[in-house]
């Protein structure tokens, strides 16, 4: 595997190395819920959550998987004619249903032309041996990525944001899934309330001990129609939101502590401006911030894993 031009393993280079061409994810919303929404573990969902912040326009549960994928392909194929696609089960918890229903949904997605695999977003407490074995079976023919919302390695934070699972649940889920032919991903939110800078840096050390292949980093954003938006309005001083400059400086230190073979898929969240309350970074796009991170890594002469202590 060859990665060029970066001081970290970047996702675009990984995809081109693995597939030999551009591969685009197409987000799906199938109408799933979460156990901390429907009352089985809790109600209200995660305090930071509003799924509208990342769902494209074509994501609408009522129109079904095939139509969502075809509309997504139609949009992306205008710019790139020959690429292939991954069906991204993104919104809420995409293993949170009975096995037969899940099996049909995944197979419906894989039946659409030019879909070469699945990316499935879920929670550490919503996976079973039956689902893992089935995904492992699919992985013999398709690319199957299973992404867990870790969000924090601190139980005090997971409790505060109403995740309704523990970090021990996270560790157990990855142990169940490792060596099954799956690409394992993790999501972390950087800057959740109450976490010190050292605790945030410690996330890099702890996450590196998990058998993950990819990592998505999201800076905390306060978005409309979330419980955290209400909390922020009541007492903004409880939130230590990053400025752009501070985040870039922090994230470069974070990268230096990460295990060197983890592929970094993203560094920031990018909520729609009409939903974003804070922080507002002058409307800079993802690629512009990534360029600043690249420049800062060079300035500080650090790279992924420089200070990793495995």
NUKOL-717071 format. One line per field, with one value per residue: residue number from 1; chain; z negated, y, x of N, C-alpha, C in turn. Coordinates in steps of 0.02 Angstrom, whole numbers, padded with zeros to 5 digits. Each point is the difference from the previous one (the first is absolute). Example, Ala and Ser with C-alpha at 12.3 -4.5 7.8 and 13.67 -1.06 7.14 Angstrom:
num	[1,2] $
chaine	[A,A] $
n_up	[-00390,00036] $
n_north	[-00284,00053] $
n_east	[00660,-00018] $
ca_up	[00000,-00003] $
ca_north	[00059,00059] $
ca_east	[-00045,00042] $
c_up	[00000,-00037] $
c_north	[00060,00055] $
c_east	[00045,-00039] $
//
This chain:
num	[1,2,3,4,5,6,7,8,9,10,11,12,13,14,15,16,17,18,19,20,21,22,23,24,25,26,27,28,29,30,31,32,33,34,35,36,37,38,39,40,41,42,43,44,45,46,47,48,49,50,51,52,53,54,55,56,57,58,59,60,61,62,63,64,65,66,67,68,69,70,71,72,73,74,75,76,77,78,79,80,81,82,83,84,85,86,87,88,89,90,91,92,93,94,95,96,97,98,99,100,101,102,103,104,105,106,107,108,109,110,111,112,113,114,115,116,117,118,119,120,121,122,123,124,125,126,127,128,129,130,131,132,133,134,135,136,137,138,139,140,141,142,143,144,145,146,147,148,149,150,151,152,153,154,155,156,157,158,159,160,161,162,163,164,165,166,167,168,169,170,171,172,173,174,175,176,177,178,179,180,181,182,183,184,185,186,187,188,189,190,191,192,193,194,195,196,197,198,199,200,201,202,203,204,205,206,207,208,209,210,211,212,213,214,215,216,217,218,219,220,221,222,223,224,225,226,227,228,229,230,231,232,233,234,235,236,237,238,239,240,241,242,243,244,245,246,247,248,249,250,251,252,253,254,255,256,257,258,259,260,261,262,263,264,265,266,267,268,269,270,271,272,273,274,275,276,277,278,279,280,281,282,283,284,285,286,287,288,289,290,291,292,293,294,295,296,297,298,299,300,301,302,303,304,305,306,307,308,309,310] $
chaine	[A,A,A,A,A,A,A,A,A,A,A,A,A,A,A,A,A,A,A,A,A,A,A,A,A,A,A,A,A,A,A,A,A,A,A,A,A,A,A,A,A,A,A,A,A,A,A,A,A,A,A,A,A,A,A,A,A,A,A,A,A,A,A,A,A,A,A,A,A,A,A,A,A,A,A,A,A,A,A,A,A,A,A,A,A,A,A,A,A,A,A,A,A,A,A,A,A,A,A,A,A,A,A,A,A,A,A,A,A,A,A,A,A,A,A,A,A,A,A,A,A,A,A,A,A,A,A,A,A,A,A,A,A,A,A,A,A,A,A,A,A,A,A,A,A,A,A,A,A,A,A,A,A,A,A,A,A,A,A,A,A,A,A,A,A,A,A,A,A,A,A,A,A,A,A,A,A,A,A,A,A,A,A,A,A,A,A,A,A,A,A,A,A,A,A,A,A,A,A,A,A,A,A,A,A,A,A,A,A,A,A,A,A,A,A,A,A,A,A,A,A,A,A,A,A,A,A,A,A,A,A,A,A,A,A,A,A,A,A,A,A,A,A,A,A,A,A,A,A,A,A,A,A,A,A,A,A,A,A,A,A,A,A,A,A,A,A,A,A,A,A,A,A,A,A,A,A,A,A,A,A,A,A,A,A,A,A,A,A,A,A,A,A,A,A,A,A,A,A,A,A,A,A,A,A,A,A,A,A,A] $
n_up	[00000,00047,-00045,00032,-00014,-00046,-00059,00031,-00019,00061,-00007,00032,-00028,-00059,00015,00023,-00056,-00035,00030,00001,-00033,00021,-00065,00013,-00062,-00003,-00035,-00048,00001,-00041,-00041,-00012,-00059,-00064,-00037,00011,00050,00010,-00051,00045,00010,00039,-00010,00055,00003,00036,-00049,00036,00003,00064,00020,-00002,-00047,00014,00001,00057,00049,00032,-00063,00016,-00063,00014,00030,-00054,-00011,00044,-00014,-00065,00011,00038,-00046,-00048,00033,00011,-00063,-00027,00041,-00017,-00055,-00025,00061,-00022,-00051,-00054,-00036,-00060,-00019,-00021,-00041,00004,00013,-00061,-00024,00047,-00062,-00012,00018,00018,-00007,00007,-00037,-00043,00001,00000,-00049,-00030,00010,-00019,-00046,-00014,00008,-00023,00065,00003,-00041,-00027,-00044,-00065,-00023,-00059,-00015,-00059,-00053,-00048,-00023,00066,-00022,00043,-00027,00002,-00017,-00047,-00014,00005,-00033,-00042,00006,-00007,-00049,00011,00012,-00055,00009,-00061,-00014,-00061,-00009,-00055,-00025,-00006,00033,-00051,-00028,-00019,-00048,-00034,00057,00010,-00065,00002,00055,-00048,00004,-00064,00009,-00014,-00020,-00054,00014,00008,-00052,-00032,00027,-00009,-00060,-00001,00025,-00039,00051,00020,00026,-00055,00034,-00053,-00008,-00019,-00037,-00002,-00052,00026,-00066,-00016,-00029,-00036,00063,-00038,00013,-00059,-00024,00036,-00019,-00060,00031,00023,-00062,-00027,00047,-00009,-00058,00032,00024,00003,00057,-00014,00004,-00025,00007,-00049,00017,-00064,00027,-00016,00009,00040,-00041,-00038,-00046,00032,00050,-00033,-00012,00062,00016,-00042,00021,00043,-00061,00000,00055,00011,00044,00047,-00002,00061,-00021,-00054,00041,00046,-00048,-00028,00057,00012,-00061,00010,00062,-00033,-00036,00060,-00003,00025,-00010,-00041,00042,00007,-00013,-00058,00000,00037,-00035,00037,-00053,00029,00033,00032,-00017,00021,-00066,-00013,00011,00018,00046,00005,-00010,-00030,00059,00002,00067,-00015,-00044,00042,00045,-00045,-00009,00065,00007,-00050,00027,00058,-00020,-00029,00063,00004,-00014,00033,-00066,00011,-00039,00047,-00053,00049] $
n_north	[-00059,00046,00042,00052,00045,-00045,00031,-00027,-00055,00022,00010,00057,00005,-00015,00039,00047,-00010,-00002,00050,00038,00030,00052,-00001,00010,00024,-00037,00054,-00041,00014,-00053,00051,-00020,-00029,00014,-00042,00056,-00020,-00066,00012,-00039,00055,00042,00065,00031,-00059,-00003,00035,-00022,-00048,00013,-00057,00052,00001,-00065,00002,-00027,00041,-00045,00013,-00044,-00023,00045,00019,-00030,-00057,-00038,00034,-00004,-00063,-00012,00034,-00034,-00057,00019,00020,-00053,-00035,00056,-00009,-00062,-00015,-00017,00039,-00036,-00037,00029,-00045,00061,-00050,00063,00017,00022,-00053,-00016,-00023,00051,-00064,-00036,-00057,-00029,00051,-00005,-00065,00011,00045,-00037,-00053,00037,00024,-00060,-00004,00061,00009,-00020,-00032,00015,00030,-00011,00058,-00029,00054,-00013,-00030,00006,00025,00007,-00046,-00051,-00059,-00003,00064,-00008,-00058,00031,00054,-00045,-00032,00058,00006,-00062,00038,00035,00065,-00021,00061,-00013,00054,00003,00028,00011,00056,-00042,00002,00053,-00043,00045,00004,-00065,00001,00050,-00032,-00043,-00026,-00011,00008,-00048,00024,-00033,00026,00056,-00010,-00020,00053,00036,-00026,00009,00059,-00003,00001,00041,00030,00034,00055,00011,00040,00060,00026,00057,00027,00050,00003,-00061,00024,00035,-00007,-00013,00044,-00017,00004,00056,00017,-00016,00032,00036,00002,00014,00044,00015,-00015,00032,-00055,00067,00007,00030,00066,00018,00060,00018,00064,00014,-00010,00059,-00045,00034,00002,00013,-00049,-00011,00014,-00035,-00049,00008,00005,-00051,-00033,00047,00024,-00045,00037,-00039,00035,-00038,00046,00024,00052,00001,-00009,00040,00041,-00007,00002,00044,00024,00000,00022,00038,-00006,00005,-00061,-00013,-00057,00046,-00014,00063,-00010,00030,00067,00017,00028,-00004,00026,-00007,00055,-00021,-00054,00027,-00012,-00048,00007,00063,-00038,00055,-00052,-00014,-00025,-00062,00005,00058,-00031,-00051,00048,00031,-00057,-00012,00064,-00007,-00058,00033,00051,-00047,-00020,-00013,-00062,-00035,-00010,00064,00012,-00042,-00024,-00045] $
n_east	[00042,-00012,00024,-00022,00048,-00009,-00009,-00051,-00031,-00010,-00065,00006,00060,-00028,-00052,00040,00036,-00056,-00032,00054,-00048,-00034,-00016,-00064,-00004,-00055,-00017,-00021,-00064,00002,00005,00064,-00004,00001,00036,00035,-00039,-00002,00041,00031,00037,-00030,-00008,-00019,00031,00056,00027,00051,-00046,00010,-00028,-00040,00047,-00013,-00066,00023,-00017,00038,00024,-00044,-00012,-00047,00056,00022,00033,-00032,-00056,00014,00018,-00053,-00034,00032,-00006,-00062,00001,00030,-00038,-00031,00037,-00014,00018,00060,-00016,00020,-00044,-00002,-00044,-00011,-00011,-00023,-00062,00012,-00033,00045,00006,-00040,-00005,-00053,00031,-00059,-00023,00050,-00005,-00066,00007,00046,-00039,-00051,00041,00023,-00066,00011,-00003,00063,-00042,00059,-00040,00005,-00022,00007,-00036,00029,-00027,00045,-00058,00008,00042,-00007,00010,-00066,-00004,00046,-00026,-00059,00020,00024,-00058,-00032,00043,-00020,-00054,-00017,00012,00012,-00023,00020,-00038,00037,-00055,00064,00012,00011,00059,-00036,-00012,00035,00035,00007,00005,00043,00022,-00018,00062,-00007,00066,00044,00060,-00017,-00060,00033,00039,-00055,-00031,00055,00002,-00066,00017,00052,00042,-00049,00053,-00016,-00012,00036,-00053,00024,-00049,00034,-00032,00034,00001,-00021,-00055,00044,00021,00052,00048,00024,-00061,-00004,00060,-00023,-00050,00050,00024,-00059,-00017,00064,-00026,-00049,-00029,00009,-00033,-00058,00010,-00059,00029,-00039,00009,-00009,-00060,-00022,-00049,-00039,-00052,00052,00005,00057,-00041,-00045,00043,00020,-00063,-00011,00054,00016,00009,-00048,00001,00051,-00037,00027,00049,-00002,00033,-00037,-00051,00023,00017,-00060,-00032,00047,-00008,-00065,00011,00043,-00056,-00027,-00026,00060,-00032,-00025,-00050,00019,-00064,-00004,00006,-00051,-00049,-00054,-00030,-00060,00018,-00055,00037,00057,00007,00045,00066,00006,00028,-00035,-00040,00058,00017,-00021,00003,-00029,-00039,-00011,-00003,-00036,-00033,-00001,-00014,-00045,-00015,00006,-00036,-00038,00011,-00065,-00015,-00044,-00008,00019,-00053,-00019,-00029,00009] $
ca_up	[00000,00006,-00014,00020,-00008,-00065,-00059,-00033,00049,00017,00024,00074,00027,-00015,00046,00067,-00004,-00008,00055,00064,00030,-00047,-00025,-00035,-00045,00007,-00065,-00002,-00061,00006,-00051,-00062,-00062,-00045,-00065,-00046,00024,-00001,-00068,-00022,-00047,-00020,00045,00017,00042,-00022,-00009,00055,00064,00046,00061,00059,00013,00049,00051,00064,00018,00027,-00054,-00025,-00010,00035,00070,00004,00011,00071,00027,-00030,00031,00070,00001,-00019,00058,00052,-00019,00002,00065,00042,-00004,00011,00041,-00002,-00068,-00032,-00057,-00061,-00032,-00068,-00048,-00042,-00050,-00061,-00016,00058,-00015,-00053,00025,-00001,00048,00068,00031,00017,00055,00061,00016,00025,00065,00047,00018,00040,00065,00044,00041,-00018,-00073,-00011,-00071,-00049,-00059,-00047,-00062,-00054,-00069,-00027,-00036,00046,00046,-00025,00035,00062,00048,00016,00043,00065,00032,00017,00061,00056,00012,00046,00068,00001,-00052,-00054,-00054,-00058,-00036,-00066,-00033,-00065,-00022,-00054,-00037,-00071,-00019,-00028,00057,00033,-00043,00004,00065,00007,00048,-00027,00002,-00032,00041,-00002,00054,00061,00004,00012,00069,00046,-00010,00036,00072,00030,00037,00034,00069,00003,-00015,-00062,-00007,-00062,00001,-00063,-00002,-00036,-00034,-00038,-00062,-00060,00014,00001,00058,-00009,00011,00072,00029,-00021,00046,00054,-00026,-00013,00062,00036,-00026,00030,00065,00051,00063,00019,-00054,00017,-00055,00008,-00054,-00026,00026,-00030,00056,-00017,-00010,-00042,-00071,-00017,00018,-00058,-00054,00019,-00008,-00072,-00033,00050,-00032,-00012,00063,00019,00071,00031,00057,00056,-00010,-00055,00021,00045,-00042,-00039,00039,00022,-00058,-00004,00053,-00017,-00051,00028,00030,00068,00055,00002,00056,-00025,00052,-00002,-00058,-00025,00021,00044,-00003,00041,-00035,-00026,-00061,-00045,-00049,-00019,00017,00071,00021,00060,00058,00036,00020,-00025,00033,-00020,-00067,00008,00025,-00057,-00042,00035,-00008,-00070,-00012,00026,-00044,-00064,00017,-00031,00046,-00034,-00035,-00023,-00073,-00018,-00044,00000] $
ca_north	[00059,00059,00064,00051,00070,00017,-00024,-00047,-00043,00033,-00046,00002,-00041,-00070,-00024,-00009,-00056,-00063,-00014,00021,00052,00037,-00034,00050,-00022,00030,-00005,-00027,00006,-00053,00010,-00033,00039,-00017,-00023,00056,00042,-00033,-00019,-00064,00018,00069,00041,00065,-00007,00034,00070,00039,-00029,00017,-00034,00043,00036,-00033,-00036,00034,00010,-00061,-00048,00003,-00069,-00021,-00017,-00066,-00005,00002,00066,00044,-00014,00022,00073,00018,-00015,00049,00062,-00004,-00020,00059,00024,-00055,-00046,-00071,-00024,-00047,00030,-00036,00019,00022,00001,00052,00033,-00037,-00063,-00040,-00071,-00002,-00030,-00073,-00024,-00010,00066,00027,-00040,00022,00068,-00002,-00034,00047,00050,-00032,-00019,00058,00000,00040,-00001,-00051,-00015,00033,00032,-00004,00036,-00027,00011,-00060,-00043,-00022,-00048,-00068,-00050,-00017,00053,00000,-00058,00013,00051,-00034,-00038,00047,00029,-00043,00023,00073,00039,00013,00040,00008,00058,00009,00065,-00004,00069,00016,-00059,00013,-00017,00060,00039,-00039,00009,00069,00014,-00046,-00054,-00061,-00058,00016,-00013,-00073,-00027,00013,-00048,-00066,-00003,-00008,-00067,-00046,00011,-00002,-00060,-00028,00024,00065,00061,00027,00072,00032,00072,00035,00071,00035,00061,-00007,00039,-00028,-00035,00043,-00011,-00062,-00054,-00004,-00031,-00070,-00038,-00026,-00059,-00054,-00024,-00037,-00069,-00038,-00028,00039,00014,00069,00044,00065,00048,00053,00049,00010,00055,00009,00008,00013,-00056,-00051,00016,00040,00069,00028,00005,00053,00064,00012,00011,-00011,-00004,-00071,-00027,00028,-00015,00018,00045,-00035,-00003,-00046,-00069,-00023,-00014,-00060,-00061,-00023,-00037,-00062,-00043,-00026,-00052,-00055,-00057,00023,-00034,00017,00045,00055,00014,00071,00036,00048,-00003,00056,00008,00055,00064,00020,-00037,00007,00054,00015,00060,00018,00010,00042,-00036,-00038,-00067,-00055,-00005,00058,-00014,-00053,00031,00034,-00053,-00023,00051,00002,-00060,00015,00052,-00030,-00058,-00060,-00043,-00051,-00051,00022,-00010,-00060,-00047,-00062] $
ca_east	[-00042,00043,-00032,00047,-00015,-00028,00037,-00046,-00034,-00063,-00051,-00004,00055,-00017,-00052,00030,00046,-00038,-00046,00029,-00041,-00042,-00060,-00040,-00053,-00066,-00033,-00068,-00040,-00050,-00050,00017,00001,00055,-00026,-00006,-00055,-00066,-00018,00028,00054,-00009,-00040,00030,00059,00062,-00016,00029,-00021,-00054,00023,-00008,00063,00044,-00038,-00012,-00071,-00032,-00013,-00069,-00019,-00061,00010,00031,00072,00019,-00010,00051,00065,-00002,00002,00068,00043,-00016,00032,00073,00025,00005,00068,00047,-00039,00019,00013,-00045,-00033,-00013,-00063,00018,-00056,00030,-00041,-00017,00036,-00018,-00007,-00049,-00061,00006,00050,-00028,-00010,00066,00026,-00034,00021,00068,00001,-00031,00051,00052,-00028,00000,00060,00059,00011,00051,00007,-00042,00028,-00056,00011,-00040,00023,00033,-00047,-00052,00029,-00009,00040,-00035,00013,00071,00014,-00028,00042,00063,-00015,-00003,00067,00038,-00015,-00008,00034,-00047,00028,-00044,00024,-00032,00004,00033,-00013,00046,00025,-00013,-00068,-00033,-00025,-00053,-00059,-00022,-00031,-00056,00014,-00032,00045,00064,00058,00011,-00041,00037,00055,-00028,-00026,00056,00027,-00045,00001,00067,00020,-00059,-00001,-00034,00036,-00029,00010,-00020,-00014,00014,-00017,00052,-00022,-00063,00004,00032,00062,00060,00044,00036,-00047,-00011,00060,-00001,-00043,00043,00036,-00048,-00031,00052,00002,-00055,00019,-00034,00035,-00012,-00022,-00029,00002,-00049,00001,-00067,-00039,-00066,-00046,-00070,-00046,00033,-00003,00059,-00014,-00035,00050,00046,-00035,-00007,00064,00053,00066,00016,00026,00065,00004,00063,00009,00031,00073,00014,-00016,00054,00059,-00015,-00009,00066,00027,-00039,00025,00066,-00008,-00039,00034,00018,-00034,-00071,-00016,-00041,-00050,-00018,00024,-00050,-00070,-00018,-00073,-00026,00004,-00066,-00012,00057,-00001,00069,00039,-00002,00070,00001,-00026,00051,-00019,00041,00065,00041,00026,00049,00061,00031,00028,00060,00052,00021,00041,00067,00029,00020,00040,-00028,-00036,-00039,00038,00067,00005,-00038,00037,-00039] $
c_up	[00000,-00014,00015,-00020,-00067,-00056,-00043,00055,00015,00038,00077,00031,-00013,00050,00070,00001,00000,00063,00068,00036,-00055,-00020,-00046,-00047,00017,-00064,00007,-00067,00007,-00054,-00064,-00059,-00038,-00067,-00052,00025,-00012,-00068,-00023,-00047,-00027,00049,00015,00045,-00029,00000,00058,00067,00033,00067,00063,00018,00050,00053,00065,00017,00023,-00054,-00028,-00007,00042,00072,00009,00020,00073,00028,-00029,00034,00072,00005,-00019,00057,00055,-00015,00010,00070,00049,00003,00016,00034,-00015,-00070,-00022,-00067,-00059,-00029,-00074,-00043,-00058,-00059,-00057,-00004,00049,-00007,-00051,00028,-00004,00059,00071,00035,00022,00062,00067,00021,00030,00070,00054,00024,00046,00069,00050,00041,-00024,-00075,-00015,-00073,-00043,-00052,-00049,-00065,-00055,-00067,-00026,-00035,00045,00054,-00031,00040,00067,00054,00022,00048,00071,00038,00020,00064,00061,00019,00046,00073,00006,-00053,-00054,-00056,-00054,-00044,-00065,-00024,-00070,-00038,-00057,-00032,-00075,-00017,-00029,00056,00034,-00040,00009,00065,00017,00053,-00022,00016,-00031,00049,-00001,00053,00067,00010,00018,00072,00050,-00008,00037,00076,00032,00033,00035,00073,00009,-00009,-00060,-00008,-00068,00012,-00070,00007,-00045,-00031,-00036,-00069,-00057,00012,00005,00062,-00007,00011,00074,00035,-00018,00044,00056,-00022,-00009,00064,00041,-00023,00028,00069,00058,00061,00018,-00060,00029,-00063,00016,-00056,-00023,00031,-00037,00058,-00025,-00008,-00034,-00072,-00020,00019,-00058,-00057,00014,-00010,-00074,-00033,00047,-00032,-00018,00062,00017,00074,00029,00048,00055,-00013,-00055,00020,00045,-00040,-00041,00042,00027,-00057,-00006,00051,-00020,-00050,00027,00025,00074,00056,00003,00057,-00026,00056,00000,-00065,-00032,00018,00047,00002,00047,-00039,-00029,-00063,-00054,-00046,-00017,00003,00074,00021,00068,00063,00039,00014,-00027,00031,-00019,-00070,00002,00025,-00056,-00048,00031,-00010,-00071,-00017,00024,-00044,-00065,00008,-00039,00052,-00041,-00031,-00026,-00074,-00023,-00041,-00007,-00048] $
c_north	[00062,00062,00055,00069,00021,-00026,-00045,-00044,00030,-00048,-00002,-00043,-00074,-00029,-00012,-00059,-00066,-00017,00021,00054,00038,-00042,00050,-00033,00035,-00012,-00023,00016,-00049,00007,-00038,00048,-00017,-00021,00055,00052,-00033,-00026,-00066,00009,00070,00036,00064,-00004,00035,00075,00044,-00014,00037,-00028,00041,00036,-00035,-00040,00041,00003,-00064,-00052,00010,-00071,-00024,-00021,-00065,00002,00009,00071,00050,-00010,00025,00077,00025,-00011,00051,00067,-00003,-00016,00059,00026,-00054,-00057,-00074,-00028,-00053,00028,-00049,00026,00014,00004,00045,00022,-00046,-00067,-00054,-00075,-00011,-00021,-00076,-00023,-00006,00066,00030,-00035,00023,00070,00001,-00031,00044,00052,-00030,-00021,00058,00002,00050,00011,-00058,-00016,00042,00034,00008,00035,-00026,00017,-00064,-00049,-00027,-00046,-00069,-00047,-00019,00052,-00001,-00058,00011,00051,-00030,-00042,00046,00026,-00043,00022,00075,00032,00017,00037,00009,00055,00009,00072,-00009,00065,00022,-00065,00007,-00014,00059,00042,-00036,00005,00070,00015,-00050,-00053,-00065,-00063,00023,-00012,-00075,-00035,00009,-00051,-00069,-00008,-00011,-00069,-00052,00003,-00009,-00068,-00035,00023,00067,00057,00033,00074,00024,00073,00028,00072,00034,00064,-00006,00032,-00039,-00036,00049,-00015,-00066,-00060,-00009,-00033,-00075,-00043,-00032,-00064,-00059,-00029,-00040,-00072,-00043,-00025,00036,00010,00074,00040,00064,00043,00056,00051,00012,00062,00001,00014,00008,-00066,-00059,00021,00044,00073,00035,00011,00058,00069,00018,00020,-00016,-00007,-00072,-00034,00036,-00016,00025,00058,-00040,-00009,-00050,-00073,-00027,-00017,-00064,-00063,-00025,-00037,-00069,-00051,-00033,-00057,-00062,-00056,00014,-00032,00013,00050,00054,00023,00073,00031,00044,-00022,00059,00006,00056,00065,00022,-00038,00012,00061,00022,-00065,00014,00022,00036,-00038,-00039,-00071,-00051,00001,00058,-00011,-00055,00028,00036,-00052,-00027,00049,00002,-00060,00012,00051,-00029,-00061,-00062,-00038,-00053,-00052,00022,-00014,-00059,-00047,-00063,-00051] $
c_east	[00044,-00042,00051,-00025,-00028,00045,-00044,-00029,-00068,-00045,-00002,00055,-00012,-00050,00030,00048,-00037,-00039,00027,-00039,-00037,-00060,-00036,-00050,-00065,-00038,-00072,-00032,-00058,-00054,00012,-00007,00064,-00028,-00004,-00050,-00068,-00021,00028,00059,-00009,-00045,00038,00061,00061,-00013,00024,-00034,-00058,00021,-00009,00065,00044,-00037,-00006,-00074,-00034,-00014,-00070,-00025,-00058,00012,00041,00074,00018,-00005,00051,00067,00001,00003,00070,00048,-00010,00035,00076,00027,00004,00071,00051,-00039,00013,00009,-00051,-00022,-00004,-00066,00014,-00064,00022,-00044,-00020,00037,-00021,00010,-00055,-00068,00008,00043,-00028,-00012,00066,00028,-00030,00024,00070,00003,-00034,00050,00052,-00025,-00001,00065,00052,00008,00047,00011,-00045,00044,-00059,00019,-00045,00031,00032,-00047,-00055,00028,-00008,00044,-00031,00013,00072,00016,-00027,00042,00068,-00009,-00002,00069,00043,-00010,-00001,00045,-00052,00036,-00052,00029,-00040,00008,00030,-00013,00045,00024,-00012,-00073,-00038,-00030,-00057,-00065,-00029,-00037,-00055,00012,-00032,00040,00066,00057,00018,-00042,00036,00056,-00026,-00024,00057,00032,-00041,00011,00069,00012,-00059,-00005,-00032,00051,-00035,00018,-00024,-00014,00015,-00022,00051,-00028,-00067,00008,00033,00065,00059,00041,00037,-00046,-00015,00059,00002,-00045,00042,00036,-00047,-00029,00050,00006,-00056,00021,-00035,00045,-00006,-00026,-00029,00000,-00050,00011,-00072,-00032,-00068,-00048,-00072,-00038,00035,-00008,00059,-00009,-00036,00049,00048,-00032,-00006,00066,00058,00068,00019,00031,00065,00012,00065,-00008,00033,00075,00017,-00014,00055,00062,-00011,00001,00067,00035,-00034,00025,00066,-00003,-00036,00045,00012,-00040,-00075,-00011,-00047,-00047,-00022,00025,-00054,-00070,-00013,-00075,-00022,-00003,-00067,-00019,00053,-00009,00070,00041,-00006,00069,00002,-00021,00051,-00024,00051,00070,00046,00030,00052,00067,00037,00031,00064,00058,00027,00043,00072,00035,00026,00045,-00023,-00041,-00037,00045,00067,00009,-00043,00043,-00041,00027] $
//
